[in-house]
Amino acid sequence: LLKNKETIISEVIESIDGSTYQLVDPRVVLLQASKPTEDGNSTSTTISYTDWLPLSESRNFTIDGDYVVLITDPIESLVQSYTQARQNG
């Protein structure tokens, strides 16, 4: 989660001193829809991705650590979806 409230998913490499992060092929995560499952005990969410900074020739970025609000491990289904989106271009 970035300070501008964008939620992105990316491979992340932290600098040795923790002041910067390298983002490898970051994508903005967009929530398309959320609806209750048939059993009513949870929700089903549809997401899509868009390139972060789509006009950049590079797909690797180094950002200042102060720009990052939160880093967390995503749920496995999101990792699989992101990996598939990267493979499909």
Buried (B, 14 or more C-beta within 10 A) or exposed (E): EBEEEEBBBBEBEEEEEEEBBBBEBBBBBEEEEEEEEEEEEEEEEEBEBEBBEEEEEEBEBEBEEEEBEEEEEEEEEBEEBBEEBBEEE
